[in-house]
């Protein structure tokens, strides 16, 4: 009887060993915890997350979220790759990142623990100029037209406009404007959103980069003008460019809080409305 009981105990131990061995192997496969070294701004809609490598990692999983939203995830294959570029970033939004390593065991990913989260905003200066610059630099960064033009890129966008006059049927217009290369995808996304918007705001004149003397964000490719005749520039009460601004009377005038202004503000542009001067056509990335 004692022998039979002893055999049952041995058999049970044997079965438990084989039952828990895969779990033990899985636990043994869990790797160390990486650390996020930096979150760098690359362009006006891209951040690069860089972390420390982990020995024997088969790859990494990056979690990221905007503001208080839900985490989304991306897999980075290969233990030697310790960075990830994430696009569709927006200015004035706080992004949170964390990362964990994994190993593959029997065709299944086994994850280690998450790193401490790191939060970062887009840095507008770095996004455009590649470094921090003084406020006075905006609009006069380039010393020549040739140097400025080298950093510009053509962007083709669609907008709505009236088929004839200022009312009635609307049609699609296609525009190609030049903006700074690091703003190109941002401008494209903004105008795609404007085009798909409910207002179908009409645009019959659109401008981006141009070069001249003095100071203007147009010279740096960080400003856009929309419908200048109906959204005039006024300095000390005197009209300088355009004829008027009548957002409730003229459909080409841009309301302060209309869809166009709200969407461009979302992507980092502000309308040129200041205390001593107003430039209603003008939307600039640095607000000058």
Residue pairs with C-beta under 8 A, 6 or more apart in sequence:
25 105
26 105
26 110
29 103
29 105
29 110
30 103
30 110
30 111
30 112
31 54
31 55
31 56
31 57
31 101
31 102
31 103
31 112
32 54
32 55
32 57
32 101
32 112
33 54
33 100
33 101
33 112
33 113
33 114
33 115
34 51
34 52
34 53
34 54
34 57
34 60
34 82
34 99
34 100
34 101
34 115
35 51
35 52
35 115
35 116
36 49
36 50
36 51
36 97
36 98
36 99
36 115
36 116
36 118
37 50
37 51
37 52
38 49
38 50
39 47
39 48
39 49
39 50
39 95
39 97
39 118
39 120
40 47
40 48
40 50
40 126
41 47
41 120
41 122
41 123
41 126
41 127
42 48
42 85
42 127
42 182
43 127
43 182
43 183
43 185
43 186
44 91
44 122
44 124
44 127
44 128
44 182
44 183
44 185
44 186
44 267
44 268
44 285
45 87
45 88
45 89
45 90
45 122
45 185
45 186
45 189
46 85
46 86
46 87
46 89
47 85
47 86
47 89
47 95
47 120
47 122
48 83
48 84
48 85
48 86
49 62
49 64
49 83
49 84
49 86
49 97
49 99
49 118
50 82
50 83
51 60
51 82
51 83
51 99
51 115
52 82
53 79
53 80
53 82
54 60
54 79
54 101
54 112
56 79
56 103
57 79
57 101
57 102
57 103
57 112
58 77
58 78
58 79
58 101
58 102
58 103
58 104
58 109
59 75
59 76
59 77
59 78
59 79
59 81
59 101
59 102
59 109
60 75
60 76
60 79
60 81
60 82
60 99
60 100
60 101
60 102
61 73
61 74
61 75
61 76
61 99
61 100
61 102
61 111
62 73
62 74
62 75
62 76
62 84
62 86
62 97
62 98
62 99
63 71
63 72
63 73
63 97
63 98
63 99
63 100
63 114
64 71
64 72
64 73
64 74
64 86
64 95
64 96
64 97
64 98
65 71
65 72
65 95
65 96
66 90
66 93
66 94
66 95
67 93
67 94
74 84
74 86
76 84
79 101
86 95
87 185
88 189
89 95
89 122
90 122
90 266
90 267
90 268
91 121
91 122
91 124
91 267
91 268
92 121
92 268
93 121
93 122
94 119
94 120
94 121
95 119
95 120
95 121
96 117
96 118
96 119
97 117
97 118
97 119
97 120
98 114
98 115
98 116
98 117
98 118
99 114
99 115
100 111
100 112
100 113
100 114
100 115
101 111
101 112
102 109
102 110
102 111
102 112
103 109
103 110
104 110
122 268
123 132
124 268
124 285
124 286
125 131
125 132
125 133
126 132
127 182
127 183
128 180
128 182
128 183
128 220
128 222
128 285
129 137
129 141
133 141
135 286
138 215
138 217
138 220
138 222
138 286
138 288
139 215
139 216
139 217
139 218
139 219
139 220
139 222
139 223
139 286
139 288
140 214
140 215
140 219
140 220
141 219
141 220
142 148
142 151
142 211
142 219
142 220
145 211
148 209
148 211
148 219
148 220
148 221
149 209
149 211
151 180
151 181
151 221
152 178
152 179
152 180
152 181
152 209
152 221
153 178
153 179
153 180
153 181
153 184
154 176
154 177
154 178
155 176
155 177
155 178
155 179
155 184
155 187
155 188
155 208
156 174
156 175
156 176
157 174
157 175
157 176
157 177
157 187
157 188
157 191
157 192
157 195
157 206
158 172
158 173
158 174
158 175
158 191
158 192
158 195
159 172
159 173
159 175
159 191
159 194
159 195
159 201
159 202
159 203
159 206
160 170
160 171
160 172
160 173
160 195
160 200
160 201
160 202
160 203
161 170
161 171
161 172
161 173
161 202
161 203
161 204
162 168
162 169
162 170
162 171
162 202
162 204
162 251
163 169
163 170
163 171
166 202
166 250
166 251
166 252
167 251
170 200
170 202
172 195
173 203
173 204
175 203
175 206
177 187
177 206
177 207
177 208
177 209
177 224
178 208
178 209
178 221
179 187
179 208
179 209
179 221
179 222
179 224
180 209
180 220
180 221
180 222
181 221
183 221
183 222
183 285
186 267
186 268
187 208
187 224
187 267
189 267
190 263
190 264
190 266
190 267
190 269
193 263
193 266
194 201
194 259
194 260
194 263
194 264
197 259
197 263
198 259
199 258
199 259
199 260
201 254
201 258
201 259
201 260
202 251
202 252
203 226
203 227
203 252
204 227
204 252
205 225
205 226
205 227
205 228
205 229
206 224
206 225
206 226
206 227
207 218
207 224
207 225
207 228
208 218
208 221
208 223
208 224
208 225
209 218
209 219
209 221
210 218
210 219
211 218
211 219
212 218
212 219
215 288
216 223
217 223
217 284
217 285
217 286
217 288
218 225
222 284
222 285
222 286
223 282
223 283
223 284
223 285
224 264
224 269
224 282
224 283
224 284
225 281
225 282
225 283
226 254
226 260
226 281
226 283
227 252
227 253
227 254
227 281
228 241
228 242
228 281
229 242
229 243
229 252
230 242
230 243
230 244
230 245
230 246
230 250
230 252
230 253
231 242
231 245
231 252
231 253
231 254
231 280
231 281
232 239
232 240
232 241
232 242
232 243
232 244
232 245
232 280
232 281
233 239
233 240
233 241
233 242
233 272
233 277
233 278
233 279
233 280
233 281
233 282
234 240
234 277
234 278
234 279
235 276
235 277
236 276
236 277
241 279
241 281
242 280
242 281
244 250
244 253
245 253
245 278
245 280
246 253
247 253
247 254
247 255
247 256
247 258
248 255
253 280
254 260
254 261
254 271
254 280
254 281
255 261
256 271
256 273
261 271
261 283
264 270
264 271
264 283
265 271
268 285
269 283
269 284
269 285
270 283
270 284
270 287
271 280
271 282
271 283
272 278
272 279
272 280
272 281
272 282
272 283
272 284
273 279
273 280
